[in-house]
Amino acid sequence: MASLQQIWADAFDAWIGPFGVGCCIYMAPVEVTKGQTDAAPVPRTWMERWPNDELGVFSLTATDPMGEKQSPEANAAGLAELERELQELCGGAASQSGQINGSGRNFWKSFGFNIKEGWREDGFTVVAEAAEVIRLARKYRQGAIYSFELSEGASIRRRTVPVCLPDTEADVVSAPCKTPDSVLADPNAWGSFLR
């Protein structure tokens, strides 16, 4: 069986309506050779709206705390509570709005999935301070979160940041990609993959 680090490193990301974009954007890990990649560049609108140094872009969930399988109802309740907390953190910014309030904070629905391993995890991507996102991840007993940073060459570096599980660090370069050919990639199924 693959390690958590490898499973997470091989995962796709899907952001539903990020930075005011009205569709689902997919990102896949890409190979980097001598600092070069053939990946598609990050959309210019993202680069214009990417947060300043005080805020970051993070993905987290509230499902299956510490990897312990929960009922679909418990996972749905966790996601609903996390969404309420994100609305409060972001000053009432509605999920999917793409609007950034005065604090610069925002969030949208998102999900990660690994086609080879056959899993998907629904959650949220949030623009906020790292300490706030880690606080929420601890509250919902999550092993790790993703942190996203713009990289040179207009790609995105996705870091797996340990929260409640040590030794889960993994860094990959991701870039926008076409919609993967998998039922796991359906943005309309958000919330239905709660096991």
Secondary structure, DSSP 8 states (H G I E B T S, - for coil): ---HHHHHHT-EEEEESGGG-SSEEEEEEE--BTTB-------HHHHHH---TT-EEEEE--SSGGG----HHHHHHHHHHHHHHHHHHTTT--TT-----TT--EEEEEEEEETTTTEEEEEEEEEE-HHHHHHHHHHTT-SEEEEEEEETTTEEEEEEEESSSSS--EEEEEEEE---SSGGG-GGGTTT---
